């Protein structure tokens, strides 16, 4: 199983203590940041910044799964 797929499964395994699924997106440049912000806006995710990593937080597992699929389609990499 590819490493990225394992990381996605780990993200979807269980939410954090506040009940959110947290998707860490590696966004070092302006293009990646813009794409990740647009992705978060489209899916109603909250955004937190941690250096070059953007943390997208959603409550629903299905929304997290769609977010991960769309991030993969857009060429965004997980910071995992």
N, C-alpha and C positions, 0 to 999 in steps of 0.2 A: 504494500500500500504506500503510495507516495506520501512524503512528509507533509505537504500542504493539506492533503485530504485528512490525515491523522489530526492535524492542528484544528481543522474545521470540526471534526467529531468531538474533540476535547472542548472546544468552545460551546458546542451545543449540548454537551453532556449535562451540565447543571448551571443554573444561574448563580450570580454572586449573592451575598447575604441580603442585599436589598431587593432581590428578585429580578435583576436585570441580566440579560445576556450581553457580554462585553466583547466586542469585535475590535481587536487592535490592528490598525492599518498603518503600515510604514509609509509615511508621507514626507520625505525629505525636501522635495522641491515644490514650487508653486503649482505645477500641473497636478501632482498627486494630491496636494492639499485641496485644490479647487474641485477635483473629481470626488474626493472623499466628502467634502462639505455638501456637494450637490447630491451625492448618494444618501447622506444622512437626512437632508431636507426632504428628498423624495419618499423616504421610508419612515419619517417621523422619529428619527433617532436623536438622542441627546449626544452632544459632542464634548469631549474633554481632551485637553492637550497635555502631552507628556514628552517634551522634547520633539523628536522627529516622528513620534507616534501619535496618531489620533485614535482615541477610544470612542467607538460608537456604541451607545447603550440603548437597548430596546427591551421591552417587557416580554413580548411574545416570542416563543421559540420559532414559530413559522416566519415571523418577520426577520428574525436573526438569520434563518436559513436563506430567505430571499436576498437579504443584504449580502451574505457571503457569496452567493451565486452571482449576483450583479457585480460585486467587487472583482471577482475572478474574470468576468466578461470584460470589465473595463481595464484589466491589466494591473489592478492594485494588489500589492502583496501584503500578506499578513505579517505583523511584527510578533512572531511567536517563536 
